[in-house]
Amino acid sequence: MPTPGTRSLNNPELLRELVQNLQEAIYITSAEGEILDANPAMLEMLGVSTLEELRAHTMGDFVDPGLWRWKKDLLERESFVRDFEIKIRRRDGDQPRTVLDTAYRWKDPQTGETFYHGMLVDITERKELENELREQSVRDPLTGCFNRRYLSMFETASDDLPGGWGCIVIDINHFKRYNDKHGHQAGDEVLVRLSRFLMRQTRAEEAVIRMGGDEFLILLGHADAKHTEGAAKRIESAAATEVISPFSLGWAARTGKEKLEKTIGRADDKLYAIRTAARRTPDRDRRSH
């Protein structure tokens, strides 16, 4: 039968065993971030072999210094932090870890020195899964382009973007007729070819969005009217040398504090004006003007 001491956290030996065997990383640092003690899980998390090696570093060697100062300010003000998310840079160069830091401030009653006692919980896999699910939620499964859910994210992130932003709307000519004649699989192949073409014509920071059906949208950050029109012209020129279905496009740049929906609406109006003009001149195969 277990002795009473093995059932109580007041047992120093039991506490020592608990700290050593927990898979969560446990640490003690000074107020300046000097690492004073840590359990084996902390060593593994930080990518070091021994406690002596770890003590040669400060927390600023593993965590962004600005984030460490922010956490320190919280500890000084609130005495504790809970589930404070940070990214750990490992000393062995392995993949960084995303962790939740829960800690409290403790002052030595005899010396008056301040120490931080804390525990790190590794959430790297969970974070990667969340990011993957978030990415899937804003991606069109057929083309790999962003879907309409991305629009609100863009508008929130770029509302005060210096230099404003522009957009280009693209619509495949006579797509419904082609789809009805050749079938949905052939229509899907047309959409995939066009999406890949558009993604090749845009920079990494520019988003290609499938709005639905055969309509696509390109969002350009840091773009005024001249830059937006130039990007549209480059897409037109590139399309002339590619084997893709003919399309029409229109463009617009944000004016003032205009909402994204209105900017897209003006680009749509331009597209339909161009398409209407093209129908009046059937002898010319136009993609846009």
Long-range contacts (C-beta under 8 A, 24 or more apart in sequence): 24-119, 24-120, 24-121, 24-122, 25-99, 25-119, 25-120, 25-121, 25-122, 26-118, 26-119, 26-120, 27-116, 27-117, 27-118, 27-119, 27-120, 28-115, 28-116, 28-117, 28-118, 29-58, 29-59, 29-115, 29-116, 29-118, 30-113, 30-114, 30-115, 30-116, 31-72, 31-113, 31-114, 31-115, 31-116, 32-58, 33-58, 33-59, 33-60, 33-68, 33-72, 34-58, 35-59, 36-115, 42-120, 45-88, 45-90, 45-97, 45-99, 45-120, 45-122, 46-88, 46-90, 46-91, 47-90, 47-91, 47-92, 47-93, 47-94, 48-91, 48-92, 57-91, 61-89, 61-91, 62-88, 62-89, 62-90, 62-91, 63-87, 63-88, 63-89, 71-101, 71-103, 72-116, 75-103, 75-104, 75-105, 75-116, 76-105, 79-104, 79-105, 80-104, 80-105, 85-123, 88-120, 95-124, 96-124, 97-122, 97-124, 98-122, 98-123, 98-124, 98-127, 99-123, 99-124, 140-210, 142-188, 142-191, 142-192, 142-210, 143-191, 143-192, 143-195, 143-196, 143-210, 144-195, 144-199, 145-195, 145-198, 145-199, 145-208, 145-209, 145-210, 145-216, 146-207, 146-208, 146-209, 146-210, 147-209, 147-210, 148-209, 148-211, 148-212, 150-207, 150-209, 151-209, 151-260, 154-207, 154-219, 154-260, 155-259, 155-260, 158-221, 161-221, 161-222, 162-222, 163-222, 163-223, 163-224, 164-222, 164-223, 164-224, 164-253, 164-254, 165-219, 165-220, 165-221, 165-222, 165-223, 165-253, 165-254, 165-263, 166-219, 166-220, 166-223, 166-224, 166-225, 166-227, 166-228, 166-231, 166-251, 166-252, 166-253, 166-254, 166-263, 167-217, 167-218, 167-219, 167-220, 167-228, 167-251, 167-252, 167-253, 167-260, 167-263, 167-264, 167-267, 168-217, 168-218, 168-220, 168-228, 168-231, 168-232, 168-235, 168-249, 168-250, 168-251, 168-267, 169-211, 169-215, 169-216, 169-217, 169-249, 169-250, 169-251, 169-264, 169-267, 169-268, 169-271, 170-194, 170-198, 170-215, 170-216, 170-217, 170-218, 170-235, 170-247, 170-248, 170-249, 170-271, 171-214, 171-215, 171-216, 171-247, 171-248, 171-249, 171-271, 171-275, 172-214, 172-245, 172-246, 172-247, 173-245, 173-246, 173-247, 173-248, 173-275, 175-213, 175-214, 175-245, 176-214, 178-245, 190-214, 190-244, 190-245, 193-244, 193-245, 194-244, 194-245, 194-247, 197-238, 197-239, 197-242, 197-244, 198-235, 200-238, 201-234, 201-235, 201-238, 217-264, 223-253, 224-253, 225-252, 225-253, 227-253, 228-252, 228-253, 232-288, 236-287, 236-288, 239-287, 240-287, 246-285, 246-287, 247-287, 248-274, 248-275, 248-278, 248-286, 248-287, 248-288, 249-274, 249-287, 249-288, 250-274, 250-288
